[in-house]
């Protein structure tokens, strides 16, 4: 059940980024620093939750490695709320070309499809 929810969200976000990368980038530029921290914190929590969920359910070395990466990402997301590296991350995200964002959107969709089709 949790994989279906995570897979659907990954596919929807991938479609949004794939079809409209510049509108997403412009929307992030217009947000204040505090609101953007909240958005990036939520994105970090979601990514970490996906990796932890995947690593927890499946056997093998790669899923357990993803579980560890998810736990590290969870702590990183918590540190990102107050970190000074956030400004550098925001400046870097403003300079990303749309082609790179579209490639990322395609990767998000692939992750979502994988989560929907791969059942324990």
Protein Blocks (a to p, Z undefined) as FASTA:
>chain_A
ZZmmmmmmmmmmmmmmmmmmmlmmmmmmmpcfklmmmmmmmmmmmmmmmmmmmmmmpgcj
klmmmmmmmmmmmmmmmmmmmpmklmmmmmmmmmpcfklmmmmmmmmmmmmmmmmmmcZZ
